[in-house]
Amino acid sequence: MPHSHAIQTALDRAVSDCVFPGAVLGVRLRSAPASYYCAGRLSTQPSGPPVTSSTLYDLASLTKPLATVTALALLVQEGRCCVDDRVDLHLPECVGSPIGSATLRHLLTHSSGLPGWRAYYDRLSPDGAIPSSMEERNRAKQAMLELIRAEAPVYERDARSLYSDLGFILLGLIIERCYRQDLDHVFYDYVTVPLGGLRIEYVLAERLNEFLACANNYDGGVAPTEVDQWRGRLLCGEVHDQNAAALGGEAGHAGLFGTADAVLALTGEWLRAYHGRASLLHHEVAREFTRRQEQVPQSTWALGWDTPSVPSSSGRWFSPRSFGHLGYTGTSVWIDPDRELEVVLLSNRVHPTSKNDAIRAFRPAIHDLVYEEFLGRAQPLSG
């Protein structure tokens, strides 16, 4: 059994050191029940209630692997698309544009030539109004597609990897075209329902009050992020990412809110599939999506999942075959298939301000400690 007090002490110290107001750490080793460690409060301005294992967090870019990559993997194994399909095959609006000839593989490995980010939200909604109906969201998505379509490449395709939200926005739109449903329903119908219902979802504007009321009934609440000048309010239950907000809260790159338990349920599906056990995902598909791709020089990216670099946010001990992802709000997942270790860290380090980046040093340190407490020491990763 791990010495849980060491992990708990590290989380409590991180709260005292203002790494984040509060956090939940979920750890699962092989088939053992998951262990959860909670520290701090939902907020500091104003002071909120204590964090519990039921607290819902803005998962930020964990949306990419958990929703977008999972949905795309399901499409691939059903034969409804291929990672080497061109973008314009699924988004005919992109025919003749620079991004049209890129493949889904390019988008998944962040090697398409697209810039990493643009402040499209200011152009889609200068007054900070958020789409609150399917019709409004569809208009915003079409406008976003036209903006990305018009982007000139900022580097030669396959020459490098540049982490790009824009590429994952396109992947979200491609998934919607393939399923003929919006992302909210795709994720619900094809991921959460088959898994028995999970506390993880996109929060659309018209469902915000219901979402917050339900969260408070679970003795966990929702961790707020920060005051957004564009929207003019403290965000709680509204996606922190402004481009995702301008699309109505559902996007391929951000938008999910969830608990540590729900995130572990999804990482567990990927781990079981990796080892050829019963899962929503097929073994060969999971292996391919989590394998570091070789076509881009010095890239650590698999297909939508990242793999350890040197140094890595996963610390020193996770094996080279590990896969994971980070979220801007202070979230992360790392999965070591060799040791069957899953670690989920959910926090709102952006509260009260996203200028706080102390989590950069905390992430590798907590992963090292978890590994050592659950498995003992190993050889550090080599370059």
N, C-alpha and C positions, 0 to 999 in steps of 0.2 A: 504493500500500500504506500502511496506517496505521502510525504510529510506535508499535508495540506497547509499547515500553519506557515510554512515558508512562502508558499505562493500567495496566501492571503495577506501576509505581512508586506509582500512586494506590491500588491495592489493597493493596500491601505497607504503605503508610503507614497505611491504615485499620486494618490488623491491629495495627500498632504503637500506634495511638491507641485501641485497644480498642473500635473500632466493632463488631467481631465477631471470634471466634477464627479464622475462616477463611471463604473464599468462593470461588465459581466464577462467572465472568462469561462468558456466551456471546453472541457478536455475529455476525449474518449480514447482509450487504448484497447485495441482489438475489440472483442465482444463484450467487454466489461461495461457496466452502466456508466453513463457520463458523469463527470464531476463538475460542479458549478461553483464559482467563487464570485462574490459580489462585493463591491466597495463603493463608498461615497453616496452621493445624492443625484437625483435627476438634474438638478440645476443649482446654480449659485446666485443667480440674479433673476428672480428672487430665489431664496433657498427653498429647494424642493424636498419631497419625501425621499426616503432611502431607496436606493436601487435594489431590485429583487431579480431573481432569475426570469421573471415574467416581463421585465421591462422591455418595451419595444424601442428599437433604435432605427434611425435613418441609416440604411445599409450602404448608401452612396454607390460606389463602383463595384461593390459585391453583387450588384444587379447584373453586371456583365457576365460573370460565370454562372451565377445561380439561376438567373432567368433566361438571359439571351443565349448563352452557350448551351444550357440544358435544352431549351426549346429547339435550337438549331440541330443539336445532336439527335434529338428525336426525329426531326425531319430527314436528316441524313440516313438514319437507320431504317426509315420507312421508304427510302428511295425517292423522296419528294424534292430533294435538292442535293447538290454535291458541293463540297468545299471549293472545288475548282470551277464552279459556275461563275460566269461573268456577272458583275453587278447589273448590267443593263438587260440581262436575261430576265431578271425578276423586277427590275425597276426600269421599264422602257423609257421613262422620262430622261434617263441618263444616257441614252443612245447618242453618240457623237460628242459627249462630254469627256474630259480627261478621266474622271473616276469610272465611267461606264465600262472601260475595258479591264479594270481591276477585278480580281476574283474575291470570293468570300474569304479565301485563305489569306489574301493580302489584308483584308479588314481585320481578320482575327489575329494576325501577327503584327498589326500596327505598322505595316510596311507598304501601304498603298500610295504614299505620296501626299496624303491629306495632312493639313495642319492639325495640331493637337487640339486646338480650342478656338472658338470665336464667340464673341458676345452677341449671338443671334437674338437672344431674348429682348434686347433693347429695340431691335427692329421689328420683331413680331408683336411686341406689346410694350410700347414706350411708357404707358401709364401703369405698368405692373399688374394689369388685370389678367387673371388666370382662366383659361377655357374651362367651362363647367358643364359642358354637354358633349355628347359624341360628335355632333355636327361641328362644334367649335374646335374640338381636338383634331378632327380630320382636316379642317381648313389650316390649322397651325402646322400639322405634319406635312401637308402639301407645300406650304410656304417654306418650311425648313428644308425639305427635299430640294426645292429650287435653289435655295441659298448654297447648299453643299454641292449641288450639281455644278454651280458656277465657279467653284473654287479651282484655282490653278494649283498644280502640284508645287510643293515647297521643297521637294527632294526627289531624286530619281527612284522610281519604284524598285523595291527589293534591295536598294543600296544600304538601307538602315532601317531601324525601327524607331518610330516616333509615336509615343503613346497618344492615341487619338480618340476622344469622345465622339468625334464626327463619324468615324468609321462604324462605331457601335450604334449610333443613331440610325445609320443606313441599315445595319443588320436587323435592328428592331423593326424597321419598315418592311424589310424583306420577309421577316417572319410573319408579319401581319398579312402580307400579300399571299404567302403560301397557305396559311391557315384560313384566310378570309375572315379573320376575327381581330379585334384589337388586342394589344399585349396583355391587358388586364385579364381578359377572358381566356386567352391562350394559356397564361401561367396558371390560372385557376383550374381550367378544365383538364389540362394535360400534365400538370405537375402536382399541385396541392391536393386536388381531389383524389387522384390515384394513390397518394400517400396517406390518405385518411383524414385530410384536413390539417393544415399547419397554420400557425400564427405568423404568417408572412404574406404580404400583399402590396400591390400598388394602392396608394391612397389618392383617389380622384377627388377633385374639389367638392363635388356634390355629396360625397360620402364622408367628408372630414369630421363633421360633428358626431356622426354615428360611430366613426372609428375611435375618436377620443373618448366618448362615453363608454364604449365597450372595453377599451384599454384600462380605464380607471376601475372598472368592475373586476378586473383580473388581479388587483393588488400589485400592479407593476407600473402602470402608467406609460407615458411616452416621453422619452428624453428630448428636450428642445435643443435646437442648434444655436443660431445667433440672430440678431436683428439684421434683416436684409433691407438695405436702403432702397432697393428697387421696388420691393413690395411694401416697405414702410412698417414692418412689424416683426416681432419675435416669432420665429418659426417653430411650430410644434405640431407634428403630424403633416406638415407640408414639406415636400422635398427641398433640401438645401440647394441643390444644383439648379441654377436659374434657367438654363436651357431646357432641362427636364420639366421645370415648372411651366415654362412657356408652351410646352406641348400638353399641358394639362395634368402632369404628374406621372405619366407612363411613357417610358422611353427605353431604348436599348442599352443606354449607358448608366442610368440612374433612375431611382423612383421607388425601389422596394423598401418597406419597413418590416422588421421582423424581430423575433426573439432569438436568443442563442440556441435554444432547443430546436427551433425550426431550421436554423442554419445548419446545425449538426445533422438534422434529418436529411438535408440535401447533400451535404458532403458525404454522408454515409452511403447514399445512393451511388455517388461517383466512386467511392472506395470499393464497394461491393462489386460494381461493374468492372472495375480495374482488375479485380481478382477472379472474375468470371462467376460470381455468385448472383443469386436472384436480385434483380434491380430493374428499374424502369429503362435503364440504358443497356445496350449491348456491350459485351466485353471488348470487341475489336474497336468499336467506336470510342469507348472511354479511353482505351489505350492510345488511340491516335490523337484524340483531342488533348490529352495530358502529356504527350511526348514533345520535348523541345524540338522545334522545327529548325532545319539546318540551312535553309536557303538564304537567310539574312545574316550577314556577317556580324558577329559579336552580339547577337540577340539572345535573350533568355526566354523568349515567348514560345509557348506551345500554341494551341488553337484556342485563344481566349483566356486560357490560364497562363500564369507566369510560373517560372521555375527558379530555383535559388541561384542568385548571383554571388559574387564574392566582393564585398560583404553583402549579406542578405537580411531583410527584415525578419526572416525565419531563424536567424541566429547562426550558430556554428555547427549544429549537430544534425540538422535535417539532411536526409540523403539527397544525392543529385537528382533522383527520380521524383522528388517531392514536387507538388504543385500547389499553387495558392493565388491569392489576390489581395490587394489593399483597397480600402475605401477612404476617401478624403475626410469624411467626418470623424474618423478615428476607429475604423473597423478593419478587420482582417480575417482571413482564413488561411491556414496552412495544413496540408495533408501529406504525411509521409507514408507512402504505400508499402515500403519495405518493412517498417516497424508497425504499420497500421495505427498510426497516431494522428488524431485530428485535433486541431486547436483553433478555437473561434474566440476572437476578442472583439467585443462590441463596446464602444464608448462614444461620447459626444465631445471629443477634444476641441471642437470648434465653438463650444460654449464657454464663456460668453463671447469669445472672439476667435476667428480662424487664424489669427496671427500667432497663436500658440502652437509651436511645432515640437514641443518636448517629447511627443510620442515617438519621434524618429529614433531616439536613443532607447526608449522604453521597449519598443517592439522586439528587437533582437534579444534584449536582456530577459524579457519574460519568456520568450520561446526557449532560450537556453535553460532557464530555471525549470520550466515545465518538463523539458526533455530529461534533465538531470534527476528531477524528483520522481518521474514516472519510469525512467529507463536506465538511469545511471549515465555515466559519461561515454562519449564515443569519440572517434577521430574527427577533427574539424574538416569542413569541406575544403577541398583543394581547388586551385584554379586550373 
